[in-house]
Amino acid sequence: FFKALESITGVRAPGIHASAQMLRLSGAASRLLGSPRFLPDPESLRMSALYWYVRAGRAAAELDFKPRTARETLKDTVDYIRSHSLKAE
């Protein structure tokens, strides 16, 4: 995901991969420190260690849904965010 995002945006991907154990420790630290702003909340950290997927078969069959590639969606998302960002004056 981050390598695809790096190639689309030109912004370097993070070089460090956090293990599930590191995310659990970060969540514990977040709780102990009262969820400071520089740490994601514990539930977000827990969820980030899970594998998320969707099956589009039923939507394709019943709604004629045609999924597109993740790369195309990422590019459109980046373009949208960039077009709606506040410009520095």
Beta strands, then each sheet from edge to edge (+ up, - down):
end
